[in-house]
C-alpha cells in the first residue's frame, strides 16, 4: 500500500506544479482539483500502510 501512496504523491506533486504555476485557467482548475484528490488519497494510503504494518506485528 505504500507503493500506492507514493504514486498518489507523485501525481499530486505534478498536478500541483502545473496547477499553481498558472498554465491556463481551465487547465489550472483541473490540476488543482487533481492535486487535492491525489493528496487526500496519498494521506489515506499512508495511514492504511502504517495500520497494516502495525497489524502484522
PDB file of N, CA, C and O in Angstrom:
ATOM      1  N   UNK A   1       0.816  -1.189   0.000  1.00  0.00           N
ATOM      2  CA  UNK A   1       0.000   0.000   0.000  1.00  0.00           C
ATOM      3  C   UNK A   1       0.858   1.251   0.000  1.00  0.00           C
ATOM      4  O   UNK A   1       0.418   2.310  -0.447  1.00  0.00           O
ATOM      5  N   UNK A   2       2.061   1.136   0.491  1.00  0.00           N
ATOM      6  CA  UNK A   2       2.938   2.289   0.484  1.00  0.00           C
ATOM      7  C   UNK A   2       3.305   2.669  -0.949  1.00  0.00           C
ATOM      8  O   UNK A   2       3.560   3.835  -1.248  1.00  0.00           O
ATOM      9  N   UNK A   3       3.327   1.664  -1.832  1.00  0.00           N
ATOM     10  CA  UNK A   3       3.597   1.944  -3.238  1.00  0.00           C
ATOM     11  C   UNK A   3       2.513   2.848  -3.815  1.00  0.00           C
ATOM     12  O   UNK A   3       2.814   3.781  -4.559  1.00  0.00           O
ATOM     13  N   UNK A   4       1.249   2.574  -3.476  1.00  0.00           N
ATOM     14  CA  UNK A   4       0.148   3.411  -3.962  1.00  0.00           C
ATOM     15  C   UNK A   4       0.235   4.813  -3.381  1.00  0.00           C
ATOM     16  O   UNK A   4      -0.067   5.790  -4.066  1.00  0.00           O
ATOM     17  N   UNK A   5       0.640   4.917  -2.140  1.00  0.00           N
ATOM     18  CA  UNK A   5       0.781   6.232  -1.514  1.00  0.00           C
ATOM     19  C   UNK A   5       1.829   7.061  -2.243  1.00  0.00           C
ATOM     20  O   UNK A   5       1.638   8.256  -2.465  1.00  0.00           O
ATOM     21  N   UNK A   6       2.929   6.431  -2.612  1.00  0.00           N
ATOM     22  CA  UNK A   6       3.969   7.153  -3.336  1.00  0.00           C
ATOM     23  C   UNK A   6       3.521   7.539  -4.740  1.00  0.00           C
ATOM     24  O   UNK A   6       3.886   8.605  -5.237  1.00  0.00           O
ATOM     25  N   UNK A   7       2.736   6.683  -5.380  1.00  0.00           N
ATOM     26  CA  UNK A   7       2.203   7.013  -6.705  1.00  0.00           C
ATOM     27  C   UNK A   7       1.283   8.222  -6.619  1.00  0.00           C
ATOM     28  O   UNK A   7       1.368   9.128  -7.448  1.00  0.00           O
ATOM     29  N   UNK A   8       0.398   8.242  -5.614  1.00  0.00           N
ATOM     30  CA  UNK A   8      -0.502   9.381  -5.467  1.00  0.00           C
ATOM     31  C   UNK A   8       0.254  10.642  -5.068  1.00  0.00           C
ATOM     32  O   UNK A   8      -0.158  11.743  -5.434  1.00  0.00           O
ATOM     33  N   UNK A   9       1.343  10.509  -4.331  1.00  0.00           N
ATOM     34  CA  UNK A   9       2.161  11.670  -4.005  1.00  0.00           C
ATOM     35  C   UNK A   9       2.768  12.255  -5.271  1.00  0.00           C
ATOM     36  O   UNK A   9       2.775  13.472  -5.454  1.00  0.00           O
ATOM     37  N   UNK A  10       3.274  11.400  -6.136  1.00  0.00           N
ATOM     38  CA  UNK A  10       3.856  11.863  -7.388  1.00  0.00           C
ATOM     39  C   UNK A  10       2.810  12.557  -8.256  1.00  0.00           C
ATOM     40  O   UNK A  10       3.082  13.610  -8.833  1.00  0.00           O
ATOM     41  N   UNK A  11       1.623  11.976  -8.352  1.00  0.00           N
ATOM     42  CA  UNK A  11       0.544  12.584  -9.130  1.00  0.00           C
ATOM     43  C   UNK A  11       0.167  13.937  -8.550  1.00  0.00           C
ATOM     44  O   UNK A  11      -0.041  14.895  -9.296  1.00  0.00           O
ATOM     45  N   UNK A  12       0.077  14.027  -7.233  1.00  0.00           N
ATOM     46  CA  UNK A  12      -0.306  15.297  -6.620  1.00  0.00           C
ATOM     47  C   UNK A  12       0.766  16.358  -6.817  1.00  0.00           C
ATOM     48  O   UNK A  12       0.443  17.531  -7.004  1.00  0.00           O
ATOM     49  N   UNK A  13       2.026  15.969  -6.781  1.00  0.00           N
ATOM     50  CA  UNK A  13       3.091  16.943  -6.995  1.00  0.00           C
ATOM     51  C   UNK A  13       3.089  17.477  -8.424  1.00  0.00           C
ATOM     52  O   UNK A  13       3.258  18.678  -8.638  1.00  0.00           O
ATOM     53  N   UNK A  14       2.900  16.604  -9.389  1.00  0.00           N
ATOM     54  CA  UNK A  14       2.850  17.039 -10.790  1.00  0.00           C
ATOM     55  C   UNK A  14       1.634  17.925 -11.034  1.00  0.00           C
ATOM     56  O   UNK A  14       1.744  18.974 -11.670  1.00  0.00           O
ATOM     57  N   UNK A  15       0.477  17.507 -10.532  1.00  0.00           N
ATOM     58  CA  UNK A  15      -0.734  18.307 -10.718  1.00  0.00           C
ATOM     59  C   UNK A  15      -0.619  19.644  -9.997  1.00  0.00           C
ATOM     60  O   UNK A  15      -1.057  20.669 -10.519  1.00  0.00           O
ATOM     61  N   UNK A  16      -0.041  19.643  -8.817  1.00  0.00           N
ATOM     62  CA  UNK A  16       0.151  20.890  -8.087  1.00  0.00           C
ATOM     63  C   UNK A  16       1.108  21.819  -8.802  1.00  0.00           C
ATOM     64  O   UNK A  16       0.879  23.028  -8.855  1.00  0.00           O
ATOM     65  N   UNK A  17       2.173  21.272  -9.349  1.00  0.00           N
ATOM     66  CA  UNK A  17       3.130  22.086 -10.095  1.00  0.00           C
ATOM     67  C   UNK A  17       2.470  22.744 -11.294  1.00  0.00           C
ATOM     68  O   UNK A  17       2.668  23.932 -11.549  1.00  0.00           O
ATOM     69  N   UNK A  18       1.680  21.962 -12.032  1.00  0.00           N
ATOM     70  CA  UNK A  18       1.014  22.520 -13.209  1.00  0.00           C
ATOM     71  C   UNK A  18      -0.108  23.479 -12.831  1.00  0.00           C
ATOM     72  O   UNK A  18      -0.303  24.498 -13.494  1.00  0.00           O
ATOM     73  N   UNK A  19      -0.841  23.163 -11.779  1.00  0.00           N
ATOM     74  CA  UNK A  19      -1.985  23.982 -11.402  1.00  0.00           C
ATOM     75  C   UNK A  19      -1.615  25.300 -10.770  1.00  0.00           C
ATOM     76  O   UNK A  19      -2.252  26.319 -11.037  1.00  0.00           O
ATOM     77  N   UNK A  20      -0.601  25.297  -9.944  1.00  0.00           N
ATOM     78  CA  UNK A  20      -0.244  26.511  -9.229  1.00  0.00           C
ATOM     79  C   UNK A  20       0.783  27.345  -9.980  1.00  0.00           C
ATOM     80  O   UNK A  20       1.112  28.454  -9.560  1.00  0.00           O
ATOM     81  N   UNK A  21       1.280  26.827 -11.069  1.00  0.00           N
ATOM     82  CA  UNK A  21       2.216  27.573 -11.893  1.00  0.00           C
ATOM     83  C   UNK A  21       1.480  28.508 -12.832  1.00  0.00           C
ATOM     84  O   UNK A  21       2.053  29.494 -13.296  1.00  0.00           O
ATOM     85  N   UNK A  22       0.224  28.218 -13.119  1.00  0.00           N
ATOM     86  CA  UNK A  22      -0.574  29.107 -13.951  1.00  0.00           C
ATOM     87  C   UNK A  22      -0.456  28.819 -15.437  1.00  0.00           C
ATOM     88  O   UNK A  22      -0.195  29.729 -16.223  1.00  0.00           O
ATOM     89  N   UNK A  23      -0.643  27.578 -15.831  1.00  0.00           N
ATOM     90  CA  UNK A  23      -0.558  27.199 -17.240  1.00  0.00           C
ATOM     91  C   UNK A  23      -1.661  27.898 -18.021  1.00  0.00           C
ATOM     92  O   UNK A  23      -1.370  28.706 -18.902  1.00  0.00           O
ATOM     93  N   UNK A  24      -2.886  27.612 -17.725  1.00  0.00           N
ATOM     94  CA  UNK A  24      -4.055  28.312 -18.250  1.00  0.00           C
ATOM     95  C   UNK A  24      -5.156  28.146 -17.222  1.00  0.00           C
ATOM     96  O   UNK A  24      -5.069  27.283 -16.348  1.00  0.00           O
ATOM     97  N   UNK A  25      -6.174  28.955 -17.317  1.00  0.00           N
ATOM     98  CA  UNK A  25      -7.184  28.932 -16.250  1.00  0.00           C
ATOM     99  C   UNK A  25      -7.936  27.602 -16.195  1.00  0.00           C
ATOM    100  O   UNK A  25      -8.180  27.083 -15.106  1.00  0.00           O
ATOM    101  N   UNK A  26      -8.306  27.045 -17.346  1.00  0.00           N
ATOM    102  CA  UNK A  26      -9.048  25.777 -17.352  1.00  0.00           C
ATOM    103  C   UNK A  26      -8.155  24.626 -16.885  1.00  0.00           C
ATOM    104  O   UNK A  26      -8.569  23.803 -16.069  1.00  0.00           O
ATOM    105  N   UNK A  27      -6.949  24.576 -17.399  1.00  0.00           N
ATOM    106  CA  UNK A  27      -6.028  23.512 -17.009  1.00  0.00           C
ATOM    107  C   UNK A  27      -5.608  23.660 -15.547  1.00  0.00           C
ATOM    108  O   UNK A  27      -5.401  22.666 -14.852  1.00  0.00           O
ATOM    109  N   UNK A  28      -5.486  24.890 -15.090  1.00  0.00           N
ATOM    110  CA  UNK A  28      -5.099  25.122 -13.698  1.00  0.00           C
ATOM    111  C   UNK A  28      -6.187  24.648 -12.748  1.00  0.00           C
ATOM    112  O   UNK A  28      -5.888  24.083 -11.696  1.00  0.00           O
ATOM    113  N   UNK A  29      -7.436  24.872 -13.104  1.00  0.00           N
ATOM    114  CA  UNK A  29      -8.540  24.424 -12.255  1.00  0.00           C
ATOM    115  C   UNK A  29      -8.562  22.902 -12.161  1.00  0.00           C
ATOM    116  O   UNK A  29      -8.709  22.345 -11.073  1.00  0.00           O
ATOM    117  N   UNK A  30      -8.417  22.241 -13.287  1.00  0.00           N
ATOM    118  CA  UNK A  30      -8.401  20.774 -13.302  1.00  0.00           C
ATOM    119  C   UNK A  30      -7.201  20.255 -12.513  1.00  0.00           C
ATOM    120  O   UNK A  30      -7.326  19.295 -11.753  1.00  0.00           O
ATOM    121  N   UNK A  31      -6.051  20.879 -12.688  1.00  0.00           N
ATOM    122  CA  UNK A  31      -4.852  20.429 -11.986  1.00  0.00           C
ATOM    123  C   UNK A  31      -4.981  20.630 -10.480  1.00  0.00           C
ATOM    124  O   UNK A  31      -4.509  19.800  -9.702  1.00  0.00           O
ATOM    125  N   UNK A  32      -5.613  21.718 -10.064  1.00  0.00           N
ATOM    126  CA  UNK A  32      -5.799  21.951  -8.626  1.00  0.00           C
ATOM    127  C   UNK A  32      -6.743  20.917  -8.018  1.00  0.00           C
ATOM    128  O   UNK A  32      -6.534  20.467  -6.891  1.00  0.00           O
ATOM    129  N   UNK A  33      -7.778  20.541  -8.762  1.00  0.00           N
ATOM    130  CA  UNK A  33      -8.703  19.512  -8.274  1.00  0.00           C
ATOM    131  C   UNK A  33      -7.984  18.166  -8.190  1.00  0.00           C
ATOM    132  O   UNK A  33      -8.120  17.452  -7.197  1.00  0.00           O
ATOM    133  N   UNK A  34      -7.226  17.822  -9.218  1.00  0.00           N
ATOM    134  CA  UNK A  34      -6.463  16.569  -9.196  1.00  0.00           C
ATOM    135  C   UNK A  34      -5.432  16.571  -8.072  1.00  0.00           C
ATOM    136  O   UNK A  34      -5.191  15.540  -7.443  1.00  0.00           O
ATOM    137  N   UNK A  35      -4.831  17.718  -7.824  1.00  0.00           N
ATOM    138  CA  UNK A  35      -3.875  17.847  -6.728  1.00  0.00           C
ATOM    139  C   UNK A  35      -4.537  17.526  -5.397  1.00  0.00           C
ATOM    140  O   UNK A  35      -3.989  16.771  -4.594  1.00  0.00           O
ATOM    141  N   UNK A  36      -5.703  18.092  -5.165  1.00  0.00           N
ATOM    142  CA  UNK A  36      -6.407  17.869  -3.901  1.00  0.00           C
ATOM    143  C   UNK A  36      -6.821  16.406  -3.746  1.00  0.00           C
ATOM    144  O   UNK A  36      -6.651  15.819  -2.677  1.00  0.00           O
ATOM    145  N   UNK A  37      -7.362  15.822  -4.809  1.00  0.00           N
ATOM    146  CA  UNK A  37      -7.803  14.426  -4.755  1.00  0.00           C
ATOM    147  C   UNK A  37      -6.619  13.491  -4.519  1.00  0.00           C
ATOM    148  O   UNK A  37      -6.683  12.604  -3.669  1.00  0.00           O
ATOM    149  N   UNK A  38      -5.540  13.692  -5.273  1.00  0.00           N
ATOM    150  CA  UNK A  38      -4.378  12.814  -5.136  1.00  0.00           C
ATOM    151  C   UNK A  38      -3.712  12.985  -3.776  1.00  0.00           C
ATOM    152  O   UNK A  38      -3.206  12.017  -3.210  1.00  0.00           O
ATOM    153  N   UNK A  39      -3.708  14.204  -3.248  1.00  0.00           N
ATOM    154  CA  UNK A  39      -3.117  14.425  -1.931  1.00  0.00           C
ATOM    155  C   UNK A  39      -3.929  13.736  -0.838  1.00  0.00           C
ATOM    156  O   UNK A  39      -3.360  13.163   0.091  1.00  0.00           O
ATOM    157  N   UNK A  40      -5.237  13.790  -0.945  1.00  0.00           N
ATOM    158  CA  UNK A  40      -6.102  13.105   0.019  1.00  0.00           C
ATOM    159  C   UNK A  40      -5.903  11.591  -0.070  1.00  0.00           C
ATOM    160  O   UNK A  40      -5.797  10.914   0.953  1.00  0.00           O
ATOM    161  N   UNK A  41      -5.853  11.065  -1.296  1.00  0.00           N
ATOM    162  CA  UNK A  41      -5.622   9.625  -1.464  1.00  0.00           C
ATOM    163  C   UNK A  41      -4.251   9.223  -0.927  1.00  0.00           C
ATOM    164  O   UNK A  41      -4.104   8.154  -0.334  1.00  0.00           O
ATOM    165  N   UNK A  42      -3.253  10.071  -1.131  1.00  0.00           N
ATOM    166  CA  UNK A  42      -1.918   9.803  -0.592  1.00  0.00           C
ATOM    167  C   UNK A  42      -1.968   9.665   0.924  1.00  0.00           C
ATOM    168  O   UNK A  42      -1.411   8.721   1.483  1.00  0.00           O
ATOM    169  N   UNK A  43      -2.627  10.596   1.582  1.00  0.00           N
ATOM    170  CA  UNK A  43      -2.711  10.555   3.043  1.00  0.00           C
ATOM    171  C   UNK A  43      -3.464   9.323   3.533  1.00  0.00           C
ATOM    172  O   UNK A  43      -3.074   8.706   4.524  1.00  0.00           O
ATOM    173  N   UNK A  44      -4.540   8.966   2.838  1.00  0.00           N
ATOM    174  CA  UNK A  44      -5.311   7.780   3.215  1.00  0.00           C
ATOM    175  C   UNK A  44      -4.456   6.520   3.092  1.00  0.00           C
ATOM    176  O   UNK A  44      -4.456   5.679   3.990  1.00  0.00           O
ATOM    177  N   UNK A  45      -3.727   6.391   1.979  1.00  0.00           N
ATOM    178  CA  UNK A  45      -2.921   5.196   1.769  1.00  0.00           C
ATOM    179  C   UNK A  45      -1.721   5.139   2.709  1.00  0.00           C
ATOM    180  O   UNK A  45      -1.286   4.048   3.076  1.00  0.00           O
ATOM    181  N   UNK A  46      -1.180   6.280   3.103  1.00  0.00           N
ATOM    182  CA  UNK A  46      -0.096   6.270   4.090  1.00  0.00           C
ATOM    183  C   UNK A  46      -0.615   5.750   5.428  1.00  0.00           C
ATOM    184  O   UNK A  46       0.031   4.926   6.074  1.00  0.00           O
ATOM    185  N   UNK A  47      -1.777   6.233   5.836  1.00  0.00           N
ATOM    186  CA  UNK A  47      -2.370   5.768   7.093  1.00  0.00           C
ATOM    187  C   UNK A  47      -2.668   4.278   7.019  1.00  0.00           C
ATOM    188  O   UNK A  47      -2.385   3.544   7.966  1.00  0.00           O
ATOM    189  N   UNK A  48      -3.234   3.821   5.905  1.00  0.00           N
ATOM    190  CA  UNK A  48      -3.530   2.396   5.752  1.00  0.00           C
ATOM    191  C   UNK A  48      -2.263   1.548   5.763  1.00  0.00           C
ATOM    192  O   UNK A  48      -2.257   0.447   6.313  1.00  0.00           O
ATOM    193  N   UNK A  49      -1.193   2.056   5.159  1.00  0.00           N
ATOM    194  CA  UNK A  49       0.064   1.309   5.141  1.00  0.00           C
ATOM    195  C   UNK A  49       0.627   1.166   6.546  1.00  0.00           C
ATOM    196  O   UNK A  49       1.128   0.101   6.907  1.00  0.00           O
ATOM    197  N   UNK A  50       0.552   2.221   7.338  1.00  0.00           N
ATOM    198  CA  UNK A  50       1.049   2.133   8.708  1.00  0.00           C
ATOM    199  C   UNK A  50       0.165   1.247   9.567  1.00  0.00           C
ATOM    200  O   UNK A  50       0.663   0.535  10.439  1.00  0.00           O
ATOM    201  N   UNK A  51      -1.133   1.281   9.334  1.00  0.00           N
ATOM    202  CA  UNK A  51      -2.040   0.420  10.096  1.00  0.00           C
ATOM    203  C   UNK A  51      -1.812  -1.043   9.743  1.00  0.00           C
ATOM    204  O   UNK A  51      -1.834  -1.903  10.623  1.00  0.00           O
ATOM    205  N   UNK A  52      -1.594  -1.330   8.472  1.00  0.00           N
ATOM    206  CA  UNK A  52      -1.344  -2.708   8.057  1.00  0.00           C
ATOM    207  C   UNK A  52       0.004  -3.184   8.590  1.00  0.00           C
ATOM    208  O   UNK A  52       0.157  -4.352   8.946  1.00  0.00           O
ATOM    209  N   UNK A  53       0.973  -2.287   8.643  1.00  0.00           N
ATOM    210  CA  UNK A  53       2.282  -2.651   9.178  1.00  0.00           C
ATOM    211  C   UNK A  53       2.228  -2.944  10.659  1.00  0.00           C
ATOM    212  O   UNK A  53       2.882  -3.874  11.131  1.00  0.00           O
ATOM    213  N   UNK A  54       1.463  -2.168  11.398  1.00  0.00           N
ATOM    214  CA  UNK A  54       1.372  -2.402  12.840  1.00  0.00           C
ATOM    215  C   UNK A  54       0.512  -3.623  13.155  1.00  0.00           C
ATOM    216  O   UNK A  54       0.703  -4.255  14.194  1.00  0.00           O
ATOM    217  N   UNK A  55      -0.429  -3.966  12.281  1.00  0.00           N
ATOM    218  CA  UNK A  55      -1.261  -5.149  12.495  1.00  0.00           C
ATOM    219  C   UNK A  55      -0.444  -6.422  12.283  1.00  0.00           C
ATOM    220  O   UNK A  55      -0.737  -7.457  12.882  1.00  0.00           O
ATOM    221  N   UNK A  56       0.572  -6.348  11.437  1.00  0.00           N
ATOM    222  CA  UNK A  56       1.406  -7.509  11.168  1.00  0.00           C
ATOM    223  C   UNK A  56       2.329  -7.817  12.341  1.00  0.00           C
ATOM    224  O   UNK A  56       2.813  -8.941  12.471  1.00  0.00           O
ATOM    225  N   UNK A  57       2.576  -6.833  13.188  1.00  0.00           N
ATOM    226  CA  UNK A  57       3.446  -7.071  14.347  1.00  0.00           C
ATOM    227  C   UNK A  57       2.692  -7.891  15.329  1.00  0.00           C
ATOM    228  O   UNK A  57       3.218  -8.221  16.391  1.00  0.00           O
TER     229      UNK A  57
END
